Amino acid sequence: MNVEAVLDTRLWQAVQNSYESGNYTGAILDALHFLSNLIREKTGLESDGVALAGQAFGGKSPKLKVNKLQSESDKNVQRGIEQLVRGIYQGIRNPRSHEKYTDSEKDAEAIILFINYLIKTIEQSKSPFTKSDFLKRVFDPDFVRNERYAKLLVNEIPIKQRLEIFIDVYRLKEKGEGASLRFFISELVKRLKKEEKSQVYQFVSEELKNTQNDTSVRFIIQVIPQSCWRNFEESARLRTENKLIKSIKNGRYIDMEEKCISGGFGAWALKIINDFILKDELVDVLLTKLESTDSLEQDYVFRFFFSHFHKFPNSPTPRMIEIISKGLKEGDKRFYDLVEPLIAQSQSWAATFSELYEDFVEREPTPTVEDDIPF
């Protein structure tokens, strides 16, 4: 019999060497190894043998459905395939793995042909997980923004497809809601294996090193867990931080309207501020803005960054002391309101500013003069 002519091409390639060399028991084991890998590939499972058969074909919602499972007959067929796969592990593979067997060519043909039938059945079966349908749920406008919902979604992804799903979601990130994707991606990254995480870090680093799109950078900062930031390539981090600092330099904020009129992109630096490499450069820009005579520049710092000043140096620098002291002495309540939590959080800040804080006297606002001239 010409076995090659009737077998699935992939199966023949798996058994060819053993079969043609007359090692028919080895050919049978090669065929079973191919069968196991195919089931794992289709389901994302990592188990083996009887356990793999049960997890793939058994239960109320099997990972591989050989039919629609609507009628009792359908369910019987499903259970039958499960038992056949279990049986081929128990009755054929296991004995040959643990005992010495010498199979004839006819035995090998019969068993390998049966495995070929099972492979055809598996290839025609349907998995409850389909990537296209799943991605629609990730980008669903009714995505529930909490960790529990994200965990439930990630649980549905076959283990071997998690990295692939991450890459697909990441590439489509700008089509989704950042706040929703943040929950999903944070949970998905937790489940990736160490080597898969390394691929994620490299993948994201490449974009950060090359993109000219601030929106892409903002989405990365928003949706990728903050704990990942320090694992990106240093050149990618430095380039990103430099882009943020450039935006901060132009930052202006209208306090009365609670409106940021420029520098909104730079405010995203707050998400990664604990791991910032260019902290000295960032502090220098912020202090320069506080020294500005333009209140909109000052208010930008007050609105987004002032309460984080204690995270930069261990204690306030001479330039910080000079600028903040000047603001307190001049009765600027913006400095007073924001120094209070800093004093509470840091002994060095308390030692430096407590006296000025306690002696603070708010300046009278400049009155607005009504002009009675009607033209």
Order of alpha helices (4+ residues) and beta strands (2+ residues): alpha-alpha-alpha-alpha-alpha-alpha-alpha-alpha-alpha-alpha-alpha-alpha-alpha-alpha-beta-beta-alpha-alpha-alpha-alpha-alpha
